[in-house]
Amino acid sequence: MDQYNEVYRDQLKQGIVELAGDNDSREASQVRYILHQPVLTLQKEITKLRIFFDASAHYKSSPSLNDVLHRGPAILPVSTIWPPASYADWSYSLYV
């Protein structure tokens, strides 16, 4: 828990996260609280602990942060070169 608090304090200093206050000047409909929890990866050399922020979590009567964020236009082109069946046939022929 000490390491978790240290990582969280470091993120506060860097401006990655901020504390939510009761006297926030924003409208209540614009404030979202994000659940967070530690993720331990002991086999990693450098970052054994990181904080996972779950922006899809929400209260029963309100949307999550992910739900209210603006989704921009899709910027990846739709591949129409090979229909999926043709692609599967082509990749199969590589191994036969």
C-alpha positions as CSV (number, residue, x, y, z in Angstrom):
1,M,0.0,0.0,0.0
2,D,2.9,2.3,0.6
3,Q,4.2,1.8,-2.9
4,Y,0.6,2.5,-4.3
5,N,0.4,5.8,-2.3
6,E,3.9,6.8,-3.5
7,V,2.9,6.2,-7.2
8,Y,-0.4,8.1,-6.6
9,R,1.4,11.1,-5.0
10,D,3.9,11.1,-7.9
11,Q,1.0,11.3,-10.4
12,L,-0.6,14.1,-8.4
13,K,2.7,16.1,-8.6
14,Q,3.0,15.5,-12.3
15,G,-0.6,16.6,-12.9
16,I,-1.6,13.2,-14.3
17,V,-4.4,12.9,-11.7
18,E,-6.2,15.5,-9.6
19,L,-8.2,15.3,-6.4
20,A,-11.9,15.9,-6.7
21,G,-13.2,18.4,-4.2
22,D,-16.7,19.1,-2.9
23,N,-16.5,22.8,-3.8
24,D,-15.7,22.2,-7.4
25,S,-16.8,25.1,-9.6
26,R,-17.9,22.8,-12.5
27,E,-21.5,21.6,-12.8
28,A,-22.3,18.3,-11.1
29,S,-23.2,16.8,-14.5
30,Q,-19.6,17.5,-15.7
31,V,-17.8,15.8,-12.8
32,R,-16.9,12.1,-13.1
33,Y,-15.2,10.0,-10.4
34,I,-13.0,7.3,-11.8
35,L,-12.4,4.1,-9.9
36,H,-8.7,3.1,-9.5
37,Q,-6.8,0.1,-8.3
38,P,-3.3,-1.2,-8.2
39,V,-2.0,-3.7,-10.9
40,L,1.0,-5.7,-9.8
41,T,3.3,-7.2,-12.4
42,L,6.1,-8.7,-10.4
43,Q,8.1,-10.1,-13.4
44,K,8.7,-6.5,-14.7
45,E,12.0,-4.9,-14.0
46,I,11.1,-1.3,-13.8
47,T,7.3,-0.8,-13.2
48,K,6.1,-3.5,-10.9
49,L,3.1,-1.5,-9.8
50,R,0.9,0.8,-11.9
51,I,-2.5,2.3,-11.3
52,F,-5.4,1.2,-13.4
53,F,-8.1,3.8,-13.9
54,D,-11.5,2.3,-14.9
55,A,-13.3,5.1,-16.9
56,S,-16.1,2.6,-17.9
57,A,-17.3,2.3,-14.3
58,H,-20.4,4.3,-13.4
59,Y,-23.1,4.8,-10.8
60,K,-26.5,3.3,-11.4
61,S,-28.1,6.6,-12.4
62,S,-25.3,8.2,-14.3
63,P,-23.2,7.5,-17.4
64,S,-19.5,6.7,-17.1
65,L,-16.7,9.0,-18.3
66,N,-16.3,6.8,-21.4
67,D,-20.0,7.2,-22.1
68,V,-19.9,11.0,-22.2
69,L,-16.6,11.5,-24.0
70,H,-17.0,12.7,-27.6
71,R,-16.1,10.1,-30.1
72,G,-14.5,11.5,-33.2
73,P,-14.8,10.2,-36.7
74,A,-13.2,6.8,-37.5
75,I,-9.9,7.6,-39.1
76,L,-8.8,4.1,-40.0
77,P,-9.8,3.1,-43.5
78,V,-12.1,0.2,-44.1
79,S,-10.2,-2.5,-45.9
80,T,-12.1,-3.4,-49.1
81,I,-9.1,-5.0,-50.9
82,W,-9.9,-8.6,-49.8
83,P,-13.2,-9.7,-48.4
84,P,-12.7,-11.8,-45.3
85,A,-13.3,-15.2,-47.0
86,S,-10.8,-14.4,-49.8
87,Y,-8.2,-13.3,-47.2
88,A,-8.7,-16.5,-45.3
89,D,-8.3,-18.6,-48.5
90,W,-5.2,-16.6,-49.4
91,S,-3.5,-17.0,-46.0
92,Y,-4.4,-20.7,-46.0
93,S,-2.7,-21.2,-49.3
94,L,0.6,-19.9,-47.9
95,Y,0.8,-22.8,-45.5
96,V,-0.3,-25.6,-47.9
